[in-house]
Amino acid sequence: LRPTAGLDELLVLRFTPAMIVLPVGMYLLTMHGLWMQAASFWPMTVGMIPGSFIAGSTPLGGGCIAFPLTSLMLR
């Protein structure tokens, strides 16, 4: 990364993993007809959102906070 990198360059680098993973995931869900099965996990998504806001946007922090929430919601 250059010290004089522009905002556009930084944003592209920051979101490159999402720009790769999301289309691949959507393609796989579509090709294998798994959209309804994936949609059945919506409570997990709802529980992970507040967990990531509280603990930071890391999978480990979000999971540690969200695990009790999702356990109660899925019970």
N, C-alpha and C positions, 0 to 999 in steps of 0.2 A: 504494500500500500504506500503510495506516494504521500509525503507530508502535505502536499497541496491538492489532495484528492477532493473532488467536488462532491456535493451532497448527493447528486444522482448516482455517482459511482459507489458511494458508501451504501446507499439504499439497495442497489442491485446486489452488491456483495452480501449484504445482511439477509436479504430475502431469497437468495439463490437456492438454499435447501428446500424451502417451501415451494418455489417455482418448479422444482424437479419432482418432489415427493407427491404433492397433491395431484398433478395430472396423471402420474403413474398409478396412484391409488384409485382415482376415478376410472381410469381405463380398466384396471383389474376388476373392480366391482361391477362394471358394466359388462365386460366380456364373460364373467362367470355368473352373472345374474344374482349378485349378493346384496343388492341395495336394501331389500326388505330385512335381511338378517342384520346388516350393519345398522339400520335404523332402529332395531330393537334395543340397541345399547345406548339410547338417548339419556337414561338416568346417569350413566357413568360420565357422559360429557357434561351434564348439568352440575354434577358434583365436582368435577375437575376444574371448572371455570373459577369458582370462588377460591379453591385451593391454590391455583396458580397466582391469583391476585394477592392472596395473603402471604404465601411463601416465596413469591418470586416466580418468574416464568421458566423455571427449570423443571424437568420431568420428576426429578427426585423430590424437590420441595413441594410441588403441586400434588404429587402422589401421597406424600406423608400427611399433608393436611387434609386432602380429599378422601383418603381411605376410610376414615370413620364416617364421613358424610355419605359416601356411596354405600357403605355397608348398611347404614340405617335406611337409606332410600330403597335398596334392593331387597331388603328383608321381607 
